[in-house]
């Protein structure tokens, strides 16, 4: 059950006038249950350092894919159904504007997606005057095959990185990224496998991202003790990565089952919380 007490941001310096679904024993991780657009509007302006968003791709329209060598439906739920090009774009523009309001002056946002949604996201960012920083190409070495044999195998996703506005002086851990890349500047093509089996031991989500991807994103763009927000929490990978790196985390999701999955992952990954009182 949601905690009845008024929640605070993990940083502890601003109020959120909504109830927390769950918060970690050290009070640095907060999960909220509800519609992302409503929850985004409830947060204080300029209260977040970094946002990672994996929004609906609008792919759940009766298509098929390959899973474990067998045909499988791509339908993920009503939340992923297309509402038409114009309405899909208005949705993207609305949640991006809400995120922009929450970013601190030098804050940045990362948004992942396939060709079905990423061009709308990029255009909305232009309309809202975000400062485009990079387009990351996540290359998957083990993608599912193309069943129709009429297209190239889909093996990539795009991740757009943008600062709040043109005046932003964003944080970038250049030296760390260079060190991770063997002493050379890291390029915008990242080759990483899909989430490992161990990352799904507490449950699954249809659009789960690998923990290594989120750790790199947050390491690159978060200064020490940042406040990280994921408006589409899903399986909670962003939260797991943020907690492991010592950041504060806020996650929103419409599905309580996925918030429970996130709790299980966080508790299993944070032994330092053992012995501390769990808030809810």
Residue pairs with C-beta under 8 A, 6 or more apart in sequence:
1 280
2 19
2 20
2 21
2 33
2 280
3 19
3 20
3 21
3 22
3 23
3 279
3 280
4 19
5 19
5 20
6 15
6 16
6 17
6 19
7 15
7 16
7 18
7 19
7 20
7 23
7 30
7 32
8 14
8 15
8 16
8 27
9 15
9 16
9 30
9 43
9 44
9 47
9 227
9 248
9 250
10 23
10 27
10 28
10 29
10 30
10 227
10 248
10 249
10 250
11 47
11 225
11 227
11 248
12 27
14 44
14 47
15 44
16 30
16 32
16 42
16 43
16 44
17 42
18 32
18 34
18 39
18 42
19 32
20 30
20 31
20 32
20 279
20 280
21 31
21 32
21 33
21 256
21 259
21 280
22 30
22 31
22 259
22 263
22 279
22 280
23 29
23 30
23 31
23 279
23 280
24 30
24 243
24 266
24 270
24 273
24 278
24 279
25 273
25 276
25 277
25 278
25 279
26 272
26 273
26 276
27 279
28 243
28 247
28 248
28 249
29 239
29 242
29 243
29 248
29 249
29 251
29 266
30 249
30 250
30 251
31 233
31 236
31 239
31 251
31 252
31 253
31 259
31 262
31 263
32 39
32 250
32 251
32 252
32 253
33 253
33 254
33 256
33 259
34 252
34 254
35 254
36 95
36 231
36 232
36 252
36 253
36 254
37 94
37 95
37 98
39 231
39 252
40 95
40 98
40 99
40 101
40 102
40 231
40 252
41 98
43 102
43 229
43 250
44 102
45 101
45 102
46 101
46 102
46 103
46 104
46 105
46 107
47 102
47 104
47 227
48 99
48 102
48 103
48 104
48 107
48 227
48 228
48 229
48 250
49 103
49 104
49 107
49 171
49 222
49 223
49 226
49 227
49 228
50 107
50 108
50 109
50 110
50 218
50 221
50 222
50 226
50 227
50 228
50 229
51 99
51 102
51 103
51 107
51 108
51 109
51 110
51 228
51 229
51 230
51 231
52 109
52 110
52 111
52 112
52 214
52 217
52 218
52 228
52 229
52 230
52 238
53 95
53 99
53 109
53 110
53 111
53 112
53 230
53 231
53 232
54 111
54 112
54 113
54 207
54 209
54 230
54 232
54 234
55 92
55 95
55 111
55 113
55 117
55 121
55 231
55 232
56 79
56 80
56 91
56 117
56 232
57 80
57 113
57 114
57 116
57 117
57 207
58 80
58 81
58 82
58 83
58 88
58 116
58 117
59 74
59 76
59 80
59 82
59 114
59 116
60 74
60 75
60 76
60 77
60 78
60 80
60 81
60 82
61 75
61 81
61 82
62 73
62 75
63 73
63 74
63 75
64 71
64 72
64 73
64 74
64 147
65 71
65 72
65 73
65 74
65 144
65 147
66 72
66 144
66 145
66 146
66 147
67 144
71 147
76 206
76 207
79 254
82 88
83 91
85 120
88 117
88 120
89 120
89 123
89 124
92 117
92 120
92 121
92 124
93 124
93 127
93 128
95 231
96 109
96 111
96 121
96 124
96 125
96 128
96 130
97 128
98 231
99 109
99 229
99 231
100 109
100 128
100 130
100 164
100 165
102 229
103 109
103 164
104 164
105 164
105 165
105 167
105 168
106 163
106 164
106 168
106 169
106 170
106 171
107 163
107 164
107 168
107 170
108 133
108 161
108 162
108 163
108 164
108 168
108 170
108 171
108 221
109 130
109 161
109 162
109 164
110 159
110 160
110 161
110 217
110 221
111 118
111 121
111 125
111 159
111 160
111 162
112 118
112 138
112 157
112 158
112 159
112 209
113 121
113 157
113 158
113 159
113 160
114 154
114 157
114 158
115 158
118 158
118 160
121 160
122 132
122 160
125 132
125 160
125 162
126 132
129 165
129 166
130 162
130 163
130 164
130 165
131 162
131 163
131 164
131 165
131 166
131 168
131 170
132 160
132 161
132 162
133 161
133 162
133 163
133 170
134 160
134 161
134 188
135 158
135 159
135 160
135 161
135 188
136 158
136 159
136 160
136 161
136 188
136 189
136 190
137 156
137 157
137 158
137 159
137 188
137 189
137 190
138 156
138 157
138 158
138 159
138 190
138 192
138 213
139 155
139 156
139 189
139 190
139 191
139 192
140 155
140 156
140 157
140 192
140 193
140 194
141 155
141 191
141 193
142 193
142 194
143 153
143 154
143 155
144 153
145 153
146 152
146 153
146 154
159 217
161 221
163 170
170 221
171 221
171 222
171 223
172 220
172 221
173 219
173 220
173 221
176 219
176 220
177 185
177 186
177 216
177 219
177 220
178 184
178 185
178 186
180 186
180 216
181 187
190 213
190 216
192 210
192 212
192 213
193 210
194 210
195 208
195 209
195 210
195 211
195 237
196 210
199 208
199 210
199 211
199 237
200 208
200 235
202 261
202 264
202 265
202 268
203 235
203 260
203 261
203 264
204 235
205 234
205 235
205 258
205 261
207 234
208 234
208 235
208 237
209 237
209 238
210 237
211 237
211 240
211 241
214 237
214 238
214 240
214 241
214 242
215 241
215 244
215 245
217 241
218 226
218 228
218 238
218 241
218 242
218 245
218 247
219 245
222 228
222 242
222 245
222 247
224 246
225 246
225 247
225 248
226 247
226 248
227 247
227 248
227 249
227 250
228 238
228 239
228 242
228 247
228 248
228 249
228 250
229 249
229 250
229 251
229 252
230 238
230 239
230 249
230 250
230 251
230 252
231 252
232 252
232 253
233 239
233 251
233 252
233 253
233 258
233 259
233 262
234 253
234 258
235 258
235 261
235 262
235 265
236 251
236 258
236 259
236 261
236 262
236 263
236 265
236 266
238 249
238 251
239 249
239 251
239 262
239 265
239 266
240 262
240 265
240 266
240 269
242 248
242 249
243 249
243 266
243 269
243 270
244 269
244 270
251 259
251 262
253 259
253 262
267 273
267 278
